[in-house]
Amino acid sequence: EPEDLWVAIGSDDQSKVWLNDQLIWKSADYYKSWVPNEGLRKVHFRKGINRVLYRLENGQFSGGFSFIVCLSKDPQPAAP
């Protein structure tokens, strides 16, 4: 079913993410460490298959990226 869900996006260096041909994330344009939840977005997923395109531009050494989908409608932080 179509629904709006939260996604957490992160990358080592620069990245852009599209969901169903719509740009949903553009990171800062400089070298940086990977943080899994660098950007939080509430995005719309349509019924059926959804296409994600992730472009990673990496500088020196290894690269890292993440695209995490929270399936809960109203995510709550975990208790310490």
C-alpha positions as CSV (number, residue, x, y, z in Angstrom):
1,E,0.0,0.0,0.0
2,P,1.2,3.6,-0.5
3,E,2.5,5.2,2.6
4,D,4.8,7.9,4.0
5,L,7.8,6.5,5.9
6,W,10.9,7.9,7.5
7,V,14.3,7.2,5.9
8,A,17.8,7.8,7.3
9,I,20.5,8.5,4.8
10,G,24.2,8.8,5.3
11,S,27.4,8.7,3.2
12,D,31.2,8.9,3.3
13,D,31.8,12.0,1.3
14,Q,29.2,13.3,-1.2
15,S,26.0,11.6,-2.2
16,K,22.5,12.1,-3.8
17,V,19.5,9.8,-3.4
18,W,16.4,9.6,-5.6
19,L,13.2,7.7,-4.9
20,N,11.1,7.1,-7.9
21,D,13.0,9.7,-9.9
22,Q,12.5,12.4,-7.3
23,L,15.6,13.8,-5.5
24,I,15.1,13.2,-1.8
25,W,18.7,13.8,-0.5
26,K,21.8,15.7,-1.3
27,S,24.7,15.6,1.2
28,A,27.2,18.4,1.9
29,D,29.8,18.9,-0.9
30,Y,33.0,18.1,1.0
31,Y,34.9,15.1,2.4
32,K,33.4,13.8,5.6
33,S,33.0,10.6,7.6
34,W,30.0,8.3,7.2
35,V,27.2,8.7,9.7
36,P,24.3,6.3,9.0
37,N,21.6,8.9,10.0
38,E,23.2,12.1,8.5
39,G,19.9,13.0,6.9
40,L,16.3,12.1,8.1
41,R,13.5,12.5,5.6
42,K,9.8,11.5,5.5
43,V,9.2,10.3,2.0
44,H,6.3,8.8,0.1
45,F,6.5,5.2,-1.1
46,R,3.9,4.1,-3.6
47,K,2.2,0.8,-3.8
48,G,4.3,-2.0,-5.3
49,I,7.9,-1.6,-6.4
50,N,9.7,1.7,-5.6
51,R,13.0,2.5,-7.3
52,V,16.0,3.9,-5.3
53,L,19.0,5.4,-7.0
54,Y,22.0,6.2,-4.8
55,R,24.9,8.1,-6.2
56,L,28.1,8.1,-4.0
57,E,31.1,10.2,-4.9
58,N,34.0,9.1,-2.8
59,G,37.4,10.7,-2.2
60,Q,40.4,8.8,-1.0
61,F,40.2,5.4,0.8
62,S,37.1,3.4,1.4
63,G,33.5,4.7,1.1
64,G,30.4,4.0,3.0
65,F,26.7,4.7,2.6
66,S,23.4,3.8,4.1
67,F,19.6,4.0,3.3
68,I,17.5,2.9,6.3
69,V,13.7,2.7,6.1
70,C,11.7,2.8,9.3
71,L,8.6,0.7,8.9
72,S,6.9,2.2,11.9
73,K,4.6,5.1,11.1
74,D,5.6,7.1,14.2
75,P,9.1,6.1,15.2
76,Q,10.0,6.7,18.9
77,P,13.6,6.9,20.1
78,A,14.8,3.7,21.9
79,A,14.9,4.0,25.7
80,P,18.5,4.2,27.2
